[in-house]
Amino acid sequence: MKYTRLSKEQLDEMHQEFINFLATQSIDADEWSKIKKEKPEVAEAEIDVFSDMVWEGVLNKVEFLEHFSKDQIHLFYLTSEKMHLIAIKVKNPEIDLLTSKGYTWLQKNLMNDAVSFFNAKKEYNDDKNSDKFKLIKEGAQITKGDLYNYFAKLLDSQKK
């Protein structure tokens, strides 16, 4: 398995897609019931293949990821060639960006000496979707990129 198995809840939400997936392999409901009962390892393998297929589809579309920790925010823009990162670090131990109070503090104090910004670019390894998945596994969330775009414009205006 390349990624991770979808949870029971995720599989339930994708019930129709899973049925269609099985149908492409000429497996109907009766056959699926039989496989689950008599060859559970084959059923597990089918679920794994389906999960990887779903992940691959999702990862192909991901453009932006965000990862928050107590004192840092990592904002990723994932182009076809490389990963672009804007990192915001708060060097004040009393500020916790995981709380609304800490995040509000950051919004009001972007130019405070305790706030640092970093830009970086990185080429993907051999498999760009594996690189994206690794970030998600480490806690990054898929987003529409509003925060990345806001900070990209802010940092660009600071250069001028």
C-alpha positions as CSV (number, residue, x, y, z in Angstrom):
1,M,0.0,0.0,0.0
2,K,1.5,3.3,-1.1
3,Y,-0.5,5.7,1.2
4,T,-2.9,4.8,4.0
5,R,-6.2,2.9,4.1
6,L,-9.3,5.1,4.1
7,S,-11.1,5.0,7.4
8,K,-14.5,3.2,7.8
9,E,-16.2,6.6,7.7
10,Q,-14.4,7.6,4.5
11,L,-15.2,4.3,2.9
12,D,-18.8,4.7,3.9
13,E,-18.9,8.2,2.3
14,M,-17.4,6.7,-0.9
15,H,-19.7,3.7,-0.9
16,Q,-21.0,4.3,-4.5
17,E,-17.4,5.0,-5.8
18,F,-16.3,1.7,-4.2
19,I,-19.1,-0.2,-5.8
20,N,-18.1,1.3,-9.2
21,F,-14.5,0.4,-8.5
22,L,-15.5,-3.2,-7.8
23,A,-17.7,-3.2,-10.9
24,T,-14.7,-2.3,-13.1
25,Q,-13.2,-5.6,-11.9
26,S,-16.5,-7.5,-12.6
27,I,-17.2,-7.9,-8.9
28,D,-20.9,-7.5,-8.0
29,A,-22.5,-7.4,-4.5
30,D,-22.8,-11.2,-4.2
31,E,-19.2,-11.8,-5.3
32,W,-18.0,-9.1,-2.9
33,S,-19.9,-10.7,0.0
34,K,-18.3,-14.1,-0.9
35,I,-14.8,-12.6,-1.2
36,K,-15.2,-10.9,2.2
37,K,-16.3,-14.1,3.8
38,E,-14.0,-16.7,2.1
39,K,-10.9,-14.6,1.2
40,P,-10.7,-11.6,3.7
41,E,-7.1,-11.0,2.6
42,V,-8.3,-10.4,-1.0
43,A,-11.0,-8.0,0.3
44,E,-8.4,-6.1,2.3
45,A,-6.2,-5.9,-0.7
46,E,-9.1,-4.5,-2.8
47,I,-9.8,-1.8,-0.1
48,D,-6.1,-0.9,-0.1
49,V,-6.0,-0.6,-3.9
50,F,-9.1,1.6,-3.8
51,S,-7.7,3.7,-1.0
52,D,-4.5,4.3,-2.9
53,M,-6.5,5.3,-6.0
54,V,-8.6,7.8,-4.0
55,W,-5.4,9.3,-2.4
56,E,-3.7,9.5,-5.7
57,G,-6.7,11.5,-7.1
58,V,-6.8,13.8,-4.1
59,L,-3.1,14.4,-4.1
60,N,-3.0,15.2,-7.8
61,K,-5.4,18.1,-7.1
62,V,-3.7,19.5,-3.9
63,E,-2.2,22.9,-4.4
64,F,-2.0,24.3,-0.9
65,L,-1.3,22.8,2.5
66,E,-1.1,24.5,6.0
67,H,0.6,23.2,9.1
68,F,0.2,24.9,12.4
69,S,2.2,24.2,15.5
70,K,2.5,26.1,18.8
71,D,5.1,28.6,17.5
72,Q,5.1,28.1,13.7
73,I,2.9,28.2,10.7
74,H,4.1,26.4,7.5
75,L,2.2,27.4,4.3
76,F,2.8,25.3,1.2
77,Y,2.1,26.1,-2.4
78,L,2.6,22.9,-4.4
79,T,3.2,23.6,-8.1
80,S,3.9,20.9,-10.7
81,E,7.7,21.6,-10.4
82,K,8.4,22.3,-6.7
83,M,7.1,23.1,-3.3
84,H,7.0,26.7,-2.1
85,L,7.0,27.4,1.6
86,I,6.2,30.4,3.6
87,A,7.1,29.8,7.3
88,I,6.1,32.1,10.1
89,K,7.8,31.7,13.4
90,V,6.9,33.4,16.7
91,K,9.8,33.7,19.1
92,N,7.6,34.5,22.1
93,P,7.0,31.4,24.3
94,E,3.8,33.0,25.7
95,I,2.1,32.9,22.3
96,D,0.5,29.6,21.2
97,L,-0.6,29.8,17.6
98,L,-2.9,26.8,18.2
99,T,-5.2,28.9,20.3
100,S,-7.5,31.7,19.0
101,K,-5.8,34.1,21.4
102,G,-2.4,33.3,20.0
103,Y,-3.5,33.5,16.4
104,T,-5.3,36.8,17.1
105,W,-2.0,38.1,18.6
106,L,-0.2,37.1,15.4
107,Q,-2.7,38.9,13.2
108,K,-2.2,42.1,15.2
109,N,1.6,41.8,15.6
110,L,2.9,40.6,12.2
111,M,5.6,43.2,12.2
112,N,6.6,42.5,15.8
113,D,10.3,41.6,16.3
114,A,9.2,38.3,17.8
115,V,7.7,37.3,14.4
116,S,10.0,36.0,11.6
117,F,9.1,35.0,8.0
118,F,11.0,32.6,5.9
119,N,10.6,31.6,2.2
120,A,11.9,28.4,0.7
121,K,11.5,26.3,-2.4
122,K,12.2,22.6,-2.7
123,E,12.2,20.2,-5.6
124,Y,10.1,17.2,-5.2
125,N,11.7,13.8,-4.7
126,D,11.0,11.1,-7.3
127,D,7.2,11.0,-6.4
128,K,5.6,14.4,-5.8
129,N,2.4,12.8,-4.4
130,S,4.4,10.9,-1.8
131,D,6.0,14.2,-0.8
132,K,2.6,15.8,-0.5
133,F,1.2,12.8,1.5
134,K,4.2,12.9,3.9
135,L,3.3,16.5,4.7
136,I,-0.4,15.6,5.3
137,K,0.7,12.6,7.5
138,E,2.8,15.0,9.5
139,G,-0.3,17.1,10.2
140,A,-0.7,19.5,7.2
141,Q,-4.2,20.3,6.1
142,I,-5.4,20.7,2.5
143,T,-6.6,24.3,2.0
144,K,-7.7,26.7,-0.8
145,G,-4.5,28.8,-0.2
146,D,-6.1,31.9,1.2
147,L,-3.5,32.2,4.0
148,Y,-0.6,31.4,1.7
149,N,-1.7,34.0,-0.9
150,Y,-2.2,36.6,1.9
151,F,1.3,36.2,3.2
152,A,2.8,35.9,-0.3
153,K,1.3,39.3,-1.1
154,L,2.4,40.7,2.2
155,L,6.0,39.5,1.8
156,D,6.1,40.7,-1.8
157,S,5.0,44.2,-0.7
158,Q,7.7,44.3,2.0
159,K,10.3,43.8,-0.7
160,K,9.3,46.9,-2.6
